[in-house]
């Protein structure tokens, strides 16, 4: 029985045969079910559906930025051609897929070259970040670099292992070093806590000390406290409260007798004459201790007042020096006479400003009558404070003018 020719195939003994193409021989793909025309049309439509899939893939490849992701789908379709049951020009589909495969492989190779360059640059960027001292800043940068590394596609296959080993090795080293740092920091914090506790324990000795001996020991304890170093705030706060409580003077029969006001005034005089160095914090501490001294005799009250005036004078001089350093960056290197001239100039400027403020206060006070009660008391207090500020500055001005 002779075969009946149909497009891309034939019908033989009620069997539908696809003509051989490429490396594939003739192959039975089905049989006539109802009638020849309907059966042939069915297999033609199957070919048309496959062709539409390939056309859609070509469109996706053309419009996509990540073209390499379609390679496996393309290879699957290419392998399907030899076993697909349909009637049509399979060779043309193979040619189209082969062309797309070559294009994708070329694109992938170009991308791998570019990805290799990107990953090599990321490794160099990472080398800089892992050496930073600021752990927080370095960690943020490393997480950003790692995200960009993961987002970057595969490099050249022969370099992939080498690049991965270098990149992830640097990251592991960084986080190992960071972990070790914080473990050391924790151990240091524990040691410092013990050191703070030891100073607090030493403060128990204050119960048996009075006067200058107590004052000097407190200074020693505070110096030791300041030298210990920082710890977590939640650990430091209760330790500081305990320490300050130990420094508070306990009940004594006569506070006036235990506080050596004479010695304090001598110390302040040495500060004023430049015979002994002092610091701003030291003056503030002396001022705090002086506030707790409450003599009942006239001489003690007078000495207490003199001590306050001396401290205020020294604080004012410290303030003048700070202004001088701010206005003249080379103040520290200037000759003594030039420094004195600058201090006097700044002080006279401040005195004139304070006097102008005093005139304003006095002018404003004239607008109130004694019927304002509490308001008048506040105004009088403000006037007294302003006069006191001027007096301190004028006293300091005279001292500076008498300096050699």
LINTAHU-V803098 format. One record per residue. RES is the residue in one small letter. SS is DSSP state (helix for helix, strand for strand, loop for the rest). PHI is phi as a letter, one per 20 degrees, with the letter a starting at -180 (NA if undefined). Layout:
((RES | SS | PHI) (RES | SS | PHI))
This chain:
((x | loop | NA) (x | loop | e) (x | loop | e) (x | strand | e) (x | strand | f) (x | strand | c) (x | loop | g) (x | loop | m) (x | strand | a) (x | strand | b) (x | strand | d) (x | strand | c) (x | loop | l) (x | loop | m) (x | strand | d) (x | strand | e) (x | strand | d) (x | strand | e) (x | loop | f) (x | loop | f) (x | strand | b) (x | loop | l) (x | loop | e) (x | strand | d) (x | loop | e) (x | loop | g) (x | strand | b) (x | strand | f) (x | strand | d) (x | strand | r) (x | strand | b) (x | loop | f) (x | loop | e) (x | loop | e) (x | loop | b) (x | helix | f) (x | helix | f) (x | helix | f) (x | helix | f) (x | helix | f) (x | helix | f) (x | helix | g) (x | helix | f) (x | helix | f) (x | helix | f) (x | helix | f) (x | helix | f) (x | helix | f) (x | helix | f) (x | helix | f) (x | helix | f) (x | helix | f) (x | helix | f) (x | helix | f) (x | helix | f) (x | helix | f) (x | helix | f) (x | helix | g) (x | helix | f) (x | helix | f) (x | helix | f) (x | helix | f) (x | helix | e) (x | loop | e) (x | loop | e) (x | loop | e) (x | helix | f) (x | helix | f) (x | helix | f) (x | helix | e) (x | helix | f) (x | helix | f) (x | helix | f) (x | helix | f) (x | helix | f) (x | helix | f) (x | helix | f) (x | helix | f) (x | helix | f) (x | helix | f) (x | helix | g) (x | helix | f) (x | helix | d) (x | loop | f) (x | loop | e) (x | loop | a) (x | loop | c) (x | loop | r) (x | loop | e) (x | helix | f) (x | helix | f) (x | helix | f) (x | helix | f) (x | helix | f) (x | helix | f) (x | helix | f) (x | helix | f) (x | helix | f) (x | helix | f) (x | helix | f) (x | helix | f) (x | helix | f) (x | helix | f) (x | helix | f) (x | helix | f) (x | helix | f) (x | helix | f) (x | helix | f) (x | helix | f) (x | helix | f) (x | helix | f) (x | helix | f) (x | helix | f) (x | helix | f) (x | helix | f) (x | helix | f) (x | helix | f) (x | helix | f) (x | helix | f) (x | helix | f) (x | helix | f) (x | helix | f) (x | helix | f) (x | helix | f) (x | helix | f) (x | helix | f) (x | helix | g) (x | helix | f) (x | helix | f) (x | loop | f) (x | loop | e) (x | loop | f) (x | loop | e) (x | loop | f) (x | helix | f) (x | helix | f) (x | helix | f) (x | helix | f) (x | helix | f) (x | helix | f) (x | helix | f) (x | helix | f) (x | helix | f) (x | helix | f) (x | helix | f) (x | helix | f) (x | helix | f) (x | helix | f) (x | helix | f) (x | helix | f) (x | helix | f) (x | loop | f) (x | loop | f) (x | loop | f) (x | loop | e) (x | loop | g) (x | helix | g) (x | helix | f) (x | helix | d) (x | helix | g) (x | helix | f) (x | helix | f) (x | helix | f) (x | helix | f) (x | helix | f) (x | helix | f) (x | helix | f) (x | helix | f) (x | helix | f) (x | helix | f) (x | helix | f) (x | helix | f) (x | helix | f) (x | helix | f) (x | helix | f) (x | helix | f) (x | helix | f) (x | helix | f) (x | helix | f) (x | helix | f) (x | helix | f) (x | helix | f) (x | helix | f) (x | helix | f) (x | helix | f) (x | helix | f) (x | helix | f) (x | helix | f) (x | helix | f) (x | helix | f) (x | helix | f) (x | helix | f) (x | helix | f) (x | helix | f) (x | helix | f) (x | helix | f) (x | helix | f) (x | helix | f) (x | helix | f) (x | helix | f) (x | helix | f) (x | helix | f) (x | helix | f) (x | helix | f) (x | helix | f) (x | helix | f) (x | helix | f) (x | helix | d) (x | loop | d) (x | loop | b) (x | helix | l) (x | helix | f) (x | helix | f) (x | helix | f) (x | helix | g) (x | helix | f) (x | helix | f) (x | helix | f) (x | helix | f) (x | helix | f) (x | helix | f) (x | helix | f) (x | helix | f) (x | helix | f) (x | helix | f) (x | helix | f) (x | helix | f) (x | helix | f) (x | loop | o) (x | loop | f) (x | loop | c) (x | loop | g) (x | helix | g) (x | helix | f) (x | helix | e) (x | helix | f) (x | helix | g) (x | helix | f) (x | helix | f) (x | helix | f) (x | helix | f) (x | helix | f) (x | helix | f) (x | helix | f) (x | helix | f) (x | helix | f) (x | helix | f) (x | loop | f) (x | loop | f) (x | loop | f) (x | loop | f) (x | loop | c) (x | loop | g) (x | loop | b) (x | helix | f) (x | helix | f) (x | helix | f) (x | helix | f) (x | loop | e) (x | loop | e) (x | helix | f) (x | helix | f) (x | helix | f) (x | helix | f) (x | helix | f) (x | helix | f) (x | helix | f) (x | helix | f) (x | helix | f) (x | helix | f) (x | helix | g) (x | helix | f) (x | helix | e) (x | loop | m) (x | loop | e) (x | loop | b) (x | loop | f) (x | loop | b) (x | loop | c) (x | helix | f) (x | helix | f) (x | helix | f) (x | helix | f) (x | helix | f) (x | helix | f) (x | helix | f) (x | helix | f) (x | helix | f) (x | helix | f) (x | helix | f) (x | helix | f) (x | loop | e) (x | loop | e) (x | loop | c) (x | loop | f) (x | loop | d) (x | loop | e) (x | helix | g) (x | helix | f) (x | helix | f) (x | helix | f) (x | helix | f) (x | helix | f) (x | helix | f) (x | helix | f) (x | helix | f) (x | helix | f) (x | helix | f) (x | helix | f) (x | helix | f) (x | helix | f) (x | helix | f) (x | helix | f) (x | helix | f) (x | helix | f) (x | helix | f) (x | helix | f) (x | helix | f) (x | helix | f) (x | helix | f) (x | helix | f) (x | helix | f) (x | helix | f) (x | helix | f) (x | helix | f) (x | helix | f) (x | helix | e) (x | loop | c) (x | loop | f) (x | loop | e) (x | helix | g) (x | helix | f) (x | helix | e) (x | loop | f) (x | loop | f) (x | helix | g) (x | helix | f) (x | helix | f) (x | helix | g) (x | helix | f) (x | helix | f) (x | helix | f) (x | helix | g) (x | helix | f) (x | helix | f) (x | helix | f) (x | helix | f) (x | helix | f) (x | helix | f) (x | helix | f) (x | helix | f) (x | helix | f) (x | helix | f) (x | helix | f) (x | helix | f) (x | helix | f) (x | helix | f) (x | helix | f) (x | helix | g) (x | helix | f) (x | helix | f) (x | helix | f) (x | helix | f) (x | helix | f) (x | helix | f) (x | loop | f) (x | loop | e) (x | loop | d) (x | loop | d) (x | helix | f) (x | helix | f) (x | helix | f) (x | loop | l) (x | helix | g) (x | helix | f) (x | helix | f) (x | helix | f) (x | helix | f) (x | helix | f) (x | helix | f) (x | helix | f) (x | helix | f) (x | helix | f) (x | helix | f) (x | helix | f) (x | helix | f) (x | helix | f) (x | helix | f) (x | helix | f) (x | helix | f) (x | helix | f) (x | helix | f) (x | helix | f) (x | helix | f) (x | helix | f) (x | helix | f) (x | helix | f) (x | helix | f) (x | helix | f) (x | helix | f) (x | helix | f) (x | helix | e) (x | loop | f) (x | loop | f))
